[in-house]
């Protein structure tokens, strides 16, 4: 009997710990980031879009700001009133952190007063992060990590879902669609030299939009992979003893 009671007590304790960790969301309203609404019930996408790369590189000089969006959710039911929420920047040690007012519009900026709100009757909102085209982005990449901050309307939700990050620049940079799978099977290791070669040789941008389009069609993937390998071979043949080399000093190759 004592053994049975011990097992029961341990089971109850574990259940209580799990409840504390993930919340029941019936105490107060909580807020956390998540995937796009069409993927909210797909567990493999729970942590999608935690980091989004962005570059002004393709935009004309007249474009001085742009917007990166994240999805955020209220947990604990709907409300009949609009519910403002609060975000804050968290600096990443040892990294080039974005500066409010210089690299992005501060969340307290008056023009964003109505941007960070869960509307009445809803539990989802698209969070706009306004990135600014500062001259320093021509020389490097900055990182903006944001997280949910408690206010009168919301407490934070699950710890692992409280943050998102934007890494942005005004230089050629690796699109999100050039992911680990693309590295292994199609385009190989990313470099700015390789990326620039692909753009100059094909006339395509090879940006996020174009890569996302190509990634959806195996025939296109195969065509462009073979095309780029051929173009690279032609370039190297035209430069005997001086194959295309990237900014890390490595010879450029396609898988």
Secondary structure, 3 states (H helix, E strand, C coil): CHHHHHHHHHHHHHHHHHHHHHCCCCCCCEEEEECCHHHCCCHHHCCCCCEEEEECCCCCCCCCEEEEEEEEEEECCCCCCCEECEEEECCCCCCCECCECCCECCCCCHHHCCCCEECCCCCEEEEEEEEECCHHHHCCCEEEEEEEECCCCCEECCHHHCEEEEEEECCCCCCCCCCHHHHHHCCCCCCHHHHHHHHHHHCCCCCHHHHHHHHCCHHHHHHHHHHHHHHHHHHHHHCCCCCCECCCCCECCCC
